[in-house]
Amino acid sequence: MRHLLRILLACVIAIPALFAMPVAVSASPTVTIYDNDWTGWNNAVGGVYLTEDFNDTTLNPGLSVVSDLGHILVTQGLWWDQLNYDLVNNVPTTFTTWTFAVPIYAFGGTWDAGSSRVHWDQGHSHSIGGPGSNIEVLINGNWVSVGVIDNQYIDVFWGFVSDVPFTQVRLQAYNAEGWTERHTLENMVYSVLESFVTGGGKIGSKKPVWTFGGNVGATSGGTPIGQFQINDHVNKVSYHTTEITALAFSGDPATTPDATCNTATFTANFRGNDGSTKTVTVTIKDLGEKAPKMDTIQLSGDLVLAETLLSGGNFQVHESR
């Protein structure tokens, strides 16, 4: 996953406007579904992804899961799960949530929700099949629904790519077609951001003058994606990215936290909730995680703010080399 920046001799990368990608104005991502289309998904991520093959009980570094009923079938190399649905109240009742330490922008796998197979693991049977309730896929902690995996799929790839990075994927039963959805997942695949800045902060101790937050990063192909919000509390205007046109990382790895670049600079077009449009360059410097160090932020272009220490919050700048 580190090929994008490995060739750099200094800790500097610039991603030009040539690779600009539109980003949703709201917090909701724009998602492309690859339904029974492994080739399309693979092409969309440039063939660069990580795989969790479930061949042992240790998940990939940076990957974790919380599940009510799901677990790994080591002898089968599968994730088996049972997502239940309350047919009376029309709500899902069991959940599985995958969490990624590094923001990702693509997720998928090979799903079996429709066969009549019975898998044995450690002396116990794990069945699939029956009229299931389908599998709903949601992301981003506020649980934005991105799609539904059909309950008839047998060994079918289903995945998606998002223009807004995310760190969580939740699976739950979708509807009343059945009271449960027993299924397996084989070879879960996902693509992480090569480099990113994530987090948020404020300026102004008692009453914020500015607040900021979002996730902006580079895909394996060098495309800047993400979203970022700037809130001007004095003028009562909130600005949200509509397009990120350039992204760069800099800093001396010998003197910055974790021996990596500590400064992210991106240029983006913003739209205000007052109808205005702005082109702004944002520079964020990550000065470390331990107090009393505080990160800094600077704005230039149509919004101007000299480099200023945050009075609260935290940004993390990660440049993969």
C-alpha contacts under 8 A as a table, 3 or more apart, distances in Angstrom:
res1	aa1	res2	aa2	distance
1	M	4	L	7.64
1	M	48	V	6.63
1	M	49	Y	7.27
1	M	194	E	7.01
1	M	220	S	7.20
2	R	5	L	6.16
2	R	6	R	6.11
2	R	194	E	6.85
2	R	320	S	6.13
2	R	321	R	5.73
3	H	6	R	5.20
3	H	7	I	7.49
3	H	321	R	7.67
4	L	7	I	7.41
4	L	194	E	7.43
4	L	220	S	6.43
4	L	221	G	7.44
4	L	222	G	7.34
4	L	321	R	7.71
5	L	8	L	5.65
5	L	13	I	7.36
5	L	320	S	6.64
5	L	321	R	4.99
6	R	321	R	5.01
8	L	11	C	6.83
8	L	12	V	7.17
8	L	13	I	7.61
8	L	321	R	7.88
10	A	252	D	7.98
11	C	249	F	7.24
11	C	250	S	5.50
11	C	251	G	6.10
11	C	252	D	6.36
11	C	253	P	6.64
11	C	260	T	7.55
11	C	261	C	5.98
12	V	248	A	7.02
12	V	249	F	5.39
12	V	250	S	4.57
12	V	251	G	7.20
12	V	261	C	7.77
13	I	248	A	5.19
13	I	249	F	5.31
13	I	250	S	6.90
14	A	246	A	7.27
14	A	247	L	5.85
14	A	248	A	4.24
14	A	249	F	6.82
15	I	19	F	7.03
15	I	222	G	6.47
15	I	223	T	7.30
15	I	224	P	7.23
15	I	246	A	5.31
15	I	247	L	5.06
15	I	248	A	6.05
16	P	19	F	6.07
16	P	20	A	7.39
16	P	245	T	6.80
16	P	246	A	4.93
16	P	247	L	7.05
17	A	20	A	5.03
17	A	245	T	4.60
17	A	246	A	5.23
18	L	245	T	7.77
19	F	222	G	7.02
19	F	223	T	5.15
19	F	224	P	6.94
19	F	245	T	7.25
19	F	246	A	7.80
20	A	223	T	6.46
20	A	224	P	6.33
20	A	243	E	7.09
20	A	244	I	5.98
20	A	245	T	4.61
20	A	246	A	6.82
21	M	163	D	8.00
21	M	223	T	6.92
21	M	224	P	6.65
21	M	225	I	6.41
21	M	243	E	6.20
21	M	244	I	6.40
21	M	245	T	7.14
22	P	163	D	7.73
22	P	225	I	7.79
22	P	242	T	6.15
22	P	243	E	4.54
22	P	244	I	6.84
23	V	29	P	7.65
23	V	30	T	7.52
23	V	163	D	6.11
23	V	164	V	7.02
23	V	225	I	6.83
23	V	226	G	6.43
23	V	227	Q	6.49
23	V	241	T	6.70
23	V	242	T	5.11
23	V	243	E	5.21
23	V	244	I	7.14
24	A	27	A	7.02
24	A	28	S	6.70
24	A	29	P	5.89
24	A	30	T	6.31
24	A	163	D	7.62
24	A	164	V	7.75
24	A	227	Q	7.46
24	A	241	T	7.41
24	A	242	T	5.94
25	V	28	S	7.91
25	V	240	H	5.98
25	V	241	T	6.02
25	V	242	T	5.23
25	V	271	R	7.57
26	S	29	P	7.64
26	S	240	H	7.41
27	A	227	Q	7.70
28	S	144	V	6.92
29	P	162	S	6.21
29	P	163	D	6.00
29	P	164	V	5.30
30	T	162	S	5.85
30	T	163	D	5.65
30	T	164	V	7.26
31	V	146	V	6.72
31	V	160	F	6.56
31	V	161	V	5.67
31	V	162	S	4.46
31	V	163	D	6.57
32	T	160	F	5.45
32	T	161	V	5.30
32	T	162	S	6.50
33	I	147	G	7.43
33	I	158	W	7.63
33	I	159	G	6.02
33	I	160	F	4.36
33	I	161	V	6.72
34	Y	37	D	5.04
34	Y	38	W	6.96
34	Y	40	G	6.48
34	Y	41	W	5.83
34	Y	157	F	7.98
34	Y	158	W	5.81
34	Y	159	G	5.18
34	Y	160	F	5.54
35	D	38	W	7.99
35	D	157	F	6.74
35	D	158	W	4.79
35	D	159	G	6.54
36	N	156	V	5.65
36	N	157	F	4.94
36	N	158	W	5.56
37	D	40	G	5.39
37	D	41	W	6.46
37	D	157	F	6.42
37	D	158	W	6.96
38	W	41	W	5.20
38	W	42	N	6.00
38	W	157	F	5.90
38	W	158	W	7.41
38	W	159	G	7.89
39	T	42	N	5.12
39	T	43	N	6.07
40	G	43	N	5.16
40	G	44	A	6.12
41	W	44	A	5.02
41	W	45	V	6.50
41	W	159	G	6.88
41	W	160	F	6.99
41	W	161	V	7.48
42	N	45	V	5.45
42	N	46	G	6.23
42	N	47	G	5.05
42	N	48	V	7.67
43	N	46	G	4.95
43	N	47	G	5.89
44	A	47	G	7.62
44	A	161	V	7.53
45	V	48	V	5.83
45	V	49	Y	7.16
45	V	106	A	7.43
45	V	161	V	7.97
45	V	191	S	6.95
45	V	219	T	7.83
45	V	220	S	7.13
45	V	221	G	7.46
46	G	220	S	7.04
46	G	221	G	6.36
48	V	191	S	6.65
48	V	220	S	6.55
49	Y	189	V	6.40
49	Y	190	Y	5.43
49	Y	191	S	4.42
49	Y	192	V	7.20
50	L	189	V	5.57
50	L	190	Y	5.46
50	L	191	S	6.13
50	L	192	V	7.94
51	T	187	N	5.93
51	T	188	M	5.62
51	T	189	V	4.51
51	T	190	Y	6.71
52	E	59	L	6.85
52	E	60	N	6.31
52	E	187	N	5.58
52	E	188	M	5.18
52	E	189	V	6.44
53	D	77	G	6.24
53	D	78	L	7.26
53	D	186	E	6.55
53	D	187	N	4.54
53	D	188	M	6.57
54	F	57	T	6.82
54	F	58	T	7.95
54	F	59	L	7.33
54	F	72	I	6.31
54	F	73	L	7.40
54	F	74	V	6.36
54	F	77	G	4.75
54	F	78	L	5.49
54	F	79	W	6.54
54	F	186	E	7.48
54	F	187	N	7.20
55	N	74	V	5.29
55	N	75	T	7.22
55	N	76	Q	7.47
55	N	77	G	4.49
55	N	78	L	7.39
56	D	59	L	7.63
56	D	72	I	7.76
56	D	74	V	5.32
56	D	77	G	7.43
57	T	72	I	6.59
57	T	74	V	6.74
59	L	63	L	6.13
59	L	64	S	6.83
60	N	63	L	5.46
62	G	100	F	5.69
62	G	101	A	4.72
62	G	102	V	6.89
63	L	98	W	7.23
63	L	99	T	5.90
63	L	100	F	4.90
63	L	101	A	6.44
64	S	98	W	5.88
64	S	99	T	5.26
64	S	100	F	6.69
65	V	96	T	7.10
65	V	97	T	5.60
65	V	98	W	4.49
65	V	99	T	6.03
66	V	96	T	5.78
66	V	97	T	5.30
66	V	98	W	6.69
67	S	70	G	5.43
67	S	71	H	7.57
67	S	94	T	7.87
67	S	95	F	5.88
67	S	96	T	4.14
67	S	97	T	6.27
68	D	94	T	5.78
68	D	95	F	5.87
68	D	96	T	6.46
69	L	81	D	6.02
69	L	82	Q	5.84
69	L	83	L	7.54
69	L	94	T	7.38
69	L	95	F	7.91
69	L	96	T	7.92
70	G	79	W	7.07
70	G	80	W	5.53
70	G	81	D	3.93
70	G	82	Q	6.18
70	G	96	T	7.05
71	H	79	W	5.80
71	H	80	W	5.64
71	H	81	D	6.50
72	I	77	G	7.41
72	I	78	L	5.89
72	I	79	W	4.51
72	I	80	W	6.11
73	L	76	Q	5.42
73	L	77	G	5.91
73	L	78	L	5.21
73	L	79	W	5.99
73	L	80	W	6.60
73	L	121	D	5.84
74	V	77	G	5.05
74	V	78	L	6.70
74	V	121	D	7.19
75	T	121	D	6.16
76	Q	119	H	7.48
76	Q	121	D	7.47
77	G	186	E	7.02
78	L	184	T	6.18
78	L	185	L	5.81
78	L	186	E	5.13
78	L	187	N	7.67
79	W	184	T	5.36
79	W	185	L	5.01
79	W	186	E	6.51
80	W	126	H	7.46
80	W	182	R	7.49
80	W	183	H	5.90
80	W	184	T	4.44
80	W	185	L	6.57
81	D	181	E	7.93
81	D	182	R	5.72
81	D	183	H	5.60
81	D	184	T	6.26
82	Q	94	T	7.76
82	Q	180	T	6.58
82	Q	181	E	5.58
82	Q	182	R	4.38
82	Q	183	H	6.61
83	L	92	P	7.55
83	L	93	T	7.42
83	L	94	T	5.31
83	L	95	F	6.27
83	L	96	T	7.98
83	L	135	I	7.81
83	L	171	L	7.85
83	L	172	Q	5.70
83	L	173	A	5.24
83	L	180	T	5.52
83	L	181	E	5.06
83	L	182	R	6.45
84	N	92	P	5.98
84	N	93	T	5.50
84	N	94	T	5.39
84	N	172	Q	7.64
84	N	173	A	5.90
84	N	179	W	5.82
84	N	180	T	4.15
84	N	181	E	6.30
85	Y	90	N	6.97
85	Y	91	V	5.87
85	Y	92	P	4.31
85	Y	93	T	5.54
85	Y	94	T	7.50
85	Y	133	S	7.17
85	Y	173	A	5.77
85	Y	174	Y	7.59
85	Y	175	N	7.15
85	Y	176	A	7.01
85	Y	178	G	7.36
85	Y	179	W	4.81
85	Y	180	T	5.61
86	D	89	N	5.63
86	D	90	N	5.36
86	D	91	V	5.34
86	D	92	P	5.99
86	D	93	T	6.47
86	D	176	A	7.82
86	D	179	W	6.43
87	L	90	N	5.05
87	L	91	V	7.29
87	L	176	A	5.71
87	L	178	G	7.82
87	L	179	W	6.23
90	N	175	N	7.02
90	N	176	A	6.67
91	V	175	N	7.69
92	P	95	F	7.72
92	P	172	Q	6.27
92	P	173	A	5.36
92	P	174	Y	6.94
92	P	175	N	7.91
93	T	172	Q	7.94
93	T	173	A	7.86
94	T	172	Q	6.61
94	T	173	A	7.69
95	F	170	R	6.96
95	F	171	L	5.90
95	F	172	Q	5.09
95	F	173	A	7.92
96	T	170	R	5.66
96	T	171	L	5.20
96	T	172	Q	6.77
97	T	168	Q	6.71
97	T	169	V	5.61
97	T	170	R	4.29
97	T	171	L	6.36
98	W	168	Q	5.55
98	W	169	V	5.12
98	W	170	R	6.32
99	T	167	T	5.71
99	T	168	Q	4.50
99	T	169	V	6.62
100	F	103	P	6.36
100	F	104	I	7.23
100	F	167	T	4.92
100	F	168	Q	6.21
101	A	167	T	6.79
102	V	167	T	6.83
102	V	192	V	6.44
102	V	193	L	7.17
103	P	165	P	5.69
103	P	166	F	5.32
103	P	167	T	4.89
103	P	192	V	5.87
103	P	193	L	6.02
104	I	107	F	7.76
104	I	165	P	5.46
104	I	166	F	5.52
104	I	167	T	6.12
104	I	190	Y	6.81
104	I	191	S	5.49
104	I	192	V	4.02
104	I	193	L	5.64
105	Y	161	V	5.81
105	Y	162	S	5.24
105	Y	163	D	6.85
105	Y	164	V	6.69
105	Y	165	P	4.75
105	Y	166	F	6.25
105	Y	190	Y	7.55
105	Y	191	S	6.01
105	Y	192	V	6.24
105	Y	193	L	6.94
105	Y	219	T	7.84
106	A	159	G	7.44
106	A	160	F	5.68
106	A	161	V	4.26
106	A	162	S	6.17
106	A	190	Y	5.24
106	A	191	S	5.17
106	A	192	V	7.49
107	F	159	G	5.49
107	F	160	F	5.67
107	F	161	V	6.70
107	F	188	M	7.53
107	F	189	V	5.74
107	F	190	Y	4.34
107	F	191	S	6.80
108	G	157	F	7.16
108	G	158	W	5.60
108	G	159	G	3.68
108	G	160	F	6.33
108	G	188	M	5.83
108	G	189	V	5.25
108	G	190	Y	6.41
109	G	157	F	5.49
109	G	158	W	5.88
109	G	159	G	6.31
109	G	185	L	6.40
109	G	186	E	6.09
109	G	187	N	5.60
109	G	188	M	4.35
109	G	189	V	5.68
110	T	155	D	5.57
110	T	156	V	5.23
110	T	157	F	4.22
110	T	158	W	6.43
110	T	185	L	5.68
110	T	186	E	5.07
110	T	187	N	6.38
110	T	188	M	7.09
111	W	153	Y	6.68
111	W	154	I	6.40
111	W	155	D	5.20
111	W	156	V	5.39
111	W	157	F	6.18
111	W	158	W	7.12
111	W	183	H	7.10
111	W	184	T	5.86
111	W	185	L	4.83
111	W	186	E	6.49
112	D	115	S	6.50
112	D	128	I	7.76
112	D	152	Q	8.00
112	D	153	Y	5.66
112	D	154	I	4.27
112	D	155	D	4.93
112	D	156	V	6.81
112	D	183	H	5.46
112	D	184	T	5.27
112	D	185	L	6.65
113	A	128	I	6.40
113	A	129	G	6.11
113	A	132	G	7.60
113	A	134	N	7.86
113	A	150	D	7.46
113	A	151	N	5.09
113	A	152	Q	5.97
113	A	153	Y	5.47
113	A	154	I	6.01
113	A	181	E	7.06
113	A	182	R	6.36
113	A	183	H	4.41
113	A	184	T	6.70
114	G	128	I	6.87
114	G	129	G	4.88
114	G	130	G	7.05
114	G	132	G	7.91
114	G	151	N	5.53
114	G	152	Q	4.18
114	G	153	Y	5.22
114	G	154	I	5.35
114	G	183	H	7.64
115	S	128	I	6.09
115	S	129	G	5.13
115	S	152	Q	7.57
115	S	153	Y	7.78
115	S	154	I	5.81
116	S	127	S	7.09
116	S	128	I	5.45
116	S	129	G	4.84
116	S	130	G	7.48
117	R	127	S	6.01
117	R	128	I	5.62
117	R	129	G	7.28
118	V	125	S	6.26
118	V	126	H	5.49
118	V	127	S	4.27
118	V	128	I	6.34
119	H	125	S	5.62
119	H	126	H	4.99
119	H	127	S	6.20
120	W	123	G	6.25
120	W	124	H	5.47
120	W	125	S	4.54
120	W	126	H	6.16
121	D	124	H	5.39
121	D	125	S	6.58
121	D	126	H	7.75
127	S	182	R	7.01
127	S	183	H	7.97
128	I	182	R	5.06
128	I	183	H	5.45
128	I	184	T	7.67
129	G	132	G	6.99
129	G	181	E	7.79
129	G	182	R	6.48
129	G	183	H	7.40
131	P	151	N	7.26
131	P	177	E	6.47
131	P	178	G	5.28
131	P	181	E	7.92
132	G	151	N	5.56
132	G	177	E	6.09
132	G	178	G	4.43
132	G	179	W	6.70
132	G	180	T	5.45
132	G	181	E	4.48
132	G	182	R	7.14
133	S	151	N	6.60
133	S	173	A	5.63
133	S	174	Y	5.59
133	S	175	N	5.14
133	S	176	A	5.77
133	S	177	E	4.77
133	S	178	G	4.40
133	S	179	W	6.29
133	S	180	T	5.78
133	S	181	E	5.38
134	N	148	V	6.74
134	N	149	I	5.92
134	N	150	D	5.28
134	N	151	N	4.53
134	N	173	A	5.87
134	N	174	Y	5.35
134	N	175	N	6.82
134	N	177	E	7.64
134	N	181	E	6.15
135	I	148	V	5.47
135	I	149	I	5.00
135	I	150	D	6.81
135	I	151	N	7.15
135	I	171	L	6.42
135	I	172	Q	5.73
135	I	173	A	5.00
135	I	174	Y	5.47
135	I	181	E	7.04
136	E	145	S	7.14
136	E	146	V	7.87
136	E	147	G	6.05
136	E	148	V	4.46
136	E	149	I	6.43
136	E	171	L	5.72
136	E	172	Q	5.33
136	E	173	A	5.91
136	E	174	Y	5.08
137	V	145	S	5.91
137	V	146	V	5.85
137	V	147	G	5.53
137	V	148	V	6.02
137	V	149	I	7.70
137	V	169	V	6.87
137	V	170	R	5.83
137	V	171	L	4.98
137	V	172	Q	6.85
138	L	143	W	5.01
138	L	144	V	5.11
138	L	145	S	4.21
138	L	146	V	5.59
138	L	147	G	7.43
138	L	169	V	5.71
138	L	170	R	5.04
138	L	171	L	6.55
139	I	142	N	7.17
139	I	143	W	4.97
139	I	144	V	5.36
139	I	145	S	6.66
139	I	146	V	7.24
139	I	166	F	6.68
139	I	167	T	7.66
139	I	168	Q	5.49
139	I	169	V	4.59
139	I	170	R	6.08
140	N	143	W	5.68
140	N	144	V	6.66
140	N	166	F	5.16
140	N	167	T	6.14
140	N	168	Q	5.33
140	N	169	V	6.88
141	G	144	V	7.87
141	G	167	T	7.94
141	G	168	Q	6.24
141	G	169	V	8.00
143	W	170	R	7.35
148	V	174	Y	7.38
149	I	153	Y	7.62
149	I	158	W	7.04
150	D	153	Y	5.67
151	N	181	E	7.37
153	Y	156	V	5.73
162	S	165	P	6.66
163	D	225	I	5.81
163	D	226	G	6.22
164	V	215	N	7.77
164	V	225	I	6.28
164	V	226	G	4.42
164	V	227	Q	6.31
165	P	193	L	7.83
165	P	215	N	6.69
165	P	216	V	7.59
165	P	217	G	7.86
165	P	225	I	7.32
165	P	226	G	5.73
173	A	180	T	6.91
173	A	181	E	6.38
175	N	178	G	7.24
176	A	179	W	6.49
178	G	181	E	7.22
185	L	188	M	6.78
192	V	219	T	7.21
192	V	220	S	7.85
193	L	196	F	6.48
193	L	217	G	5.96
193	L	218	A	5.53
193	L	219	T	4.97
193	L	220	S	6.74
194	E	217	G	7.19
194	E	218	A	5.57
194	E	219	T	5.64
194	E	220	S	5.72
194	E	319	E	7.06
194	E	320	S	5.67
195	S	217	G	5.41
195	S	218	A	5.43
195	S	219	T	7.65
195	S	317	V	7.87
195	S	318	H	5.46
195	S	319	E	4.41
195	S	320	S	5.38
196	F	215	N	7.13
196	F	216	V	5.59
196	F	217	G	3.84
196	F	218	A	6.39
196	F	264	A	7.88
196	F	317	V	6.00
196	F	318	H	5.35
196	F	319	E	6.48
197	V	215	N	5.92
197	V	216	V	5.51
197	V	217	G	6.25
197	V	264	A	6.56
197	V	315	F	6.82
197	V	316	Q	5.55
197	V	317	V	4.42
197	V	318	H	6.27
198	T	213	G	7.50
198	T	214	G	5.81
198	T	215	N	4.38
198	T	216	V	6.48
198	T	315	F	5.66
198	T	316	Q	5.44
198	T	317	V	6.75
199	G	213	G	5.63
199	G	214	G	5.85
199	G	215	N	6.70
199	G	313	G	7.70
199	G	314	N	5.88
199	G	315	F	4.44
199	G	316	Q	6.30
200	G	211	T	7.50
200	G	212	F	5.23
200	G	213	G	3.85
200	G	214	G	6.47
200	G	313	G	5.69
200	G	314	N	5.65
200	G	315	F	5.72
201	G	211	T	5.77
201	G	212	F	5.40
201	G	213	G	6.49
201	G	310	L	6.25
201	G	311	S	7.49
201	G	312	G	5.46
201	G	313	G	3.92
201	G	314	N	5.73
201	G	315	F	7.28
202	K	208	P	6.20
202	K	209	V	7.49
202	K	210	W	5.61
202	K	211	T	4.23
202	K	212	F	6.25
202	K	310	L	5.65
202	K	311	S	5.84
202	K	312	G	5.38
202	K	313	G	6.36
203	I	208	P	5.62
203	I	209	V	5.67
203	I	210	W	5.16
203	I	211	T	6.38
203	I	308	T	7.90
203	I	309	L	7.43
203	I	310	L	5.19
203	I	311	S	5.10
203	I	312	G	7.03
204	G	207	K	5.65
204	G	208	P	4.32
204	G	209	V	5.24
204	G	210	W	7.05
204	G	310	L	7.94
204	G	311	S	5.99
205	S	208	P	6.33
205	S	311	S	5.73
205	S	312	G	7.58
208	P	211	T	6.70
208	P	233	H	6.82
209	V	232	D	6.50
209	V	233	H	5.17
209	V	234	V	5.97
210	W	230	I	7.27
210	W	231	N	5.57
210	W	232	D	5.10
210	W	233	H	5.77
210	W	234	V	7.87
211	T	230	I	6.14
211	T	231	N	5.14
211	T	232	D	7.08
211	T	233	H	7.77
212	F	228	F	7.48
212	F	229	Q	5.68
212	F	230	I	4.81
212	F	231	N	6.25
213	G	228	F	5.76
213	G	229	Q	5.51
213	G	230	I	7.03
214	G	226	G	7.55
214	G	227	Q	5.58
214	G	228	F	4.25
214	G	229	Q	6.27
215	N	226	G	5.43
215	N	227	Q	5.66
215	N	228	F	6.27
216	V	224	P	7.05
216	V	225	I	5.86
216	V	226	G	4.37
216	V	227	Q	5.98
216	V	228	F	7.03
217	G	224	P	5.55
217	G	225	I	5.65
217	G	226	G	6.32
217	G	247	L	7.71
218	A	221	G	7.64
218	A	222	G	5.38
218	A	223	T	5.31
218	A	224	P	4.47
218	A	225	I	6.21
218	A	247	L	7.71
219	T	222	G	5.22
219	T	223	T	5.27
219	T	224	P	6.53
219	T	225	I	7.32
220	S	223	T	7.47
224	P	244	I	6.44
224	P	245	T	7.30
224	P	246	A	6.82
224	P	247	L	6.38
225	I	244	I	6.69
226	G	244	I	7.67
227	Q	240	H	7.26
227	Q	241	T	5.70
227	Q	242	T	7.92
228	F	240	H	5.93
228	F	241	T	5.62
229	Q	238	S	7.03
229	Q	239	Y	5.55
229	Q	240	H	4.53
229	Q	241	T	6.57
230	I	238	S	5.85
230	I	239	Y	5.08
230	I	240	H	6.56
231	N	236	K	7.45
231	N	237	V	6.05
231	N	238	S	4.33
231	N	239	Y	6.18
232	D	235	N	5.73
232	D	236	K	5.64
232	D	237	V	5.26
232	D	238	S	6.10
233	H	236	K	4.59
233	H	237	V	6.61
237	V	272	G	6.21
237	V	273	N	6.13
237	V	274	D	6.51
238	S	272	G	5.39
238	S	273	N	5.68
238	S	274	D	7.98
239	Y	270	F	5.64
239	Y	271	R	5.25
239	Y	272	G	4.16
239	Y	273	N	6.53
240	H	270	F	5.13
240	H	271	R	5.46
240	H	272	G	6.47
241	T	244	I	6.98
241	T	268	A	6.33
241	T	269	N	5.71
241	T	270	F	4.30
241	T	271	R	6.40
242	T	268	A	7.36
242	T	269	N	5.59
242	T	270	F	5.48
242	T	271	R	6.56
243	E	268	A	5.52
243	E	269	N	5.19
243	E	270	F	7.25
244	I	247	L	7.76
244	I	266	F	7.24
244	I	267	T	6.04
244	I	268	A	4.15
244	I	269	N	6.40
245	T	266	F	7.52
245	T	267	T	5.66
245	T	268	A	5.45
245	T	269	N	7.62
246	A	266	F	5.38
246	A	267	T	5.20
246	A	268	A	7.16
247	L	264	A	7.31
247	L	265	T	5.76
247	L	266	F	4.24
247	L	267	T	6.61
248	A	264	A	5.80
248	A	265	T	5.16
248	A	266	F	6.23
249	F	261	C	6.40
249	F	262	N	7.49
249	F	263	T	5.60
249	F	264	A	4.61
249	F	265	T	6.32
249	F	319	E	6.74
250	S	261	C	5.34
250	S	262	N	6.58
250	S	263	T	5.19
250	S	264	A	6.57
251	G	256	T	7.15
251	G	260	T	7.67
251	G	261	C	4.72
251	G	262	N	5.53
251	G	263	T	5.84
252	D	255	T	5.68
252	D	256	T	6.22
252	D	260	T	7.36
252	D	261	C	6.21
252	D	262	N	7.78
253	P	256	T	5.29
253	P	257	P	7.67
253	P	258	D	7.81
253	P	259	A	4.41
253	P	260	T	4.44
253	P	261	C	5.44
253	P	262	N	7.77
254	A	259	A	5.57
254	A	260	T	7.62
255	T	259	A	6.86
256	T	259	A	5.57
256	T	260	T	6.15
256	T	261	C	6.59
256	T	262	N	5.97
256	T	287	L	7.40
257	P	260	T	6.35
257	P	261	C	7.93
257	P	262	N	6.94
257	P	286	D	7.96
257	P	287	L	7.05
257	P	288	G	5.82
260	T	318	H	7.11
260	T	319	E	6.42
260	T	320	S	7.95
261	C	317	V	7.26
261	C	318	H	6.86
261	C	319	E	5.79
262	N	285	K	5.73
262	N	286	D	5.06
262	N	287	L	7.07
262	N	317	V	5.60
262	N	318	H	7.19
262	N	319	E	7.88
263	T	283	T	7.03
263	T	284	I	5.64
263	T	285	K	4.38
263	T	286	D	6.18
263	T	317	V	6.52
264	A	283	T	5.74
264	A	284	I	5.30
264	A	285	K	6.55
264	A	317	V	6.54
265	T	281	T	6.92
265	T	282	V	5.57
265	T	283	T	4.29
265	T	284	I	6.38
266	F	281	T	5.61
266	F	282	V	5.44
266	F	283	T	6.65
267	T	279	T	7.19
267	T	280	V	5.70
267	T	281	T	4.17
267	T	282	V	6.28
268	A	279	T	5.80
268	A	280	V	5.68
268	A	281	T	6.47
269	N	277	T	7.13
269	N	278	K	5.74
269	N	279	T	4.49
269	N	280	V	6.45
270	F	277	T	5.63
270	F	278	K	5.04
270	F	279	T	6.09
270	F	280	V	7.25
271	R	275	G	6.61
271	R	276	S	5.80
271	R	277	T	4.53
271	R	278	K	6.37
272	G	275	G	5.34
272	G	276	S	5.06
272	G	277	T	6.14
272	G	278	K	7.82
273	N	276	S	7.27
278	K	302	D	5.49
278	K	303	L	7.30
279	T	301	G	6.13
279	T	302	D	5.62
279	T	303	L	7.79
280	V	299	L	6.59
280	V	300	S	5.75
280	V	301	G	4.85
280	V	302	D	5.66
280	V	303	L	6.06
281	T	299	L	5.73
281	T	300	S	5.21
281	T	301	G	6.15
282	V	297	I	7.12
282	V	298	Q	5.79
282	V	299	L	4.88
282	V	300	S	6.78
283	T	297	I	5.62
283	T	298	Q	5.07
283	T	299	L	6.56
284	I	295	D	7.34
284	I	296	T	5.82
284	I	297	I	4.59
284	I	298	Q	6.59
284	I	315	F	7.68
285	K	295	D	5.66
285	K	296	T	5.19
285	K	297	I	6.44
285	K	315	F	7.97
285	K	317	V	7.55
286	D	294	M	7.81
286	D	295	D	4.99
286	D	296	T	6.97
286	D	315	F	6.11
286	D	316	Q	5.96
286	D	317	V	5.92
287	L	293	K	6.11
287	L	294	M	6.09
287	L	295	D	5.07
287	L	296	T	7.67
288	G	293	K	6.32
288	G	294	M	7.25
288	G	295	D	7.28
289	E	293	K	7.14
289	E	294	M	7.92
289	E	314	N	7.53
290	K	293	K	6.08
291	A	294	M	7.01
294	M	309	L	6.10
294	M	310	L	5.95
294	M	311	S	7.41
294	M	312	G	7.73
294	M	314	N	7.40
295	D	309	L	5.85
295	D	310	L	5.81
295	D	314	N	6.56
295	D	315	F	6.71
296	T	307	E	6.23
296	T	308	T	5.22
296	T	309	L	4.36
296	T	310	L	5.66
297	I	306	A	7.93
297	I	307	E	5.46
297	I	308	T	5.58
297	I	309	L	6.72
297	I	310	L	7.19
298	Q	304	V	7.66
298	Q	305	L	5.44
298	Q	306	A	5.33
298	Q	307	E	4.29
298	Q	308	T	6.39
299	L	303	L	6.07
299	L	304	V	4.91
299	L	305	L	4.68
299	L	306	A	6.59
299	L	307	E	7.50
300	S	303	L	5.63
300	S	304	V	4.55
300	S	305	L	6.47
300	S	306	A	7.92
301	G	304	V	6.24
305	L	308	T	7.54
310	L	313	G	6.96
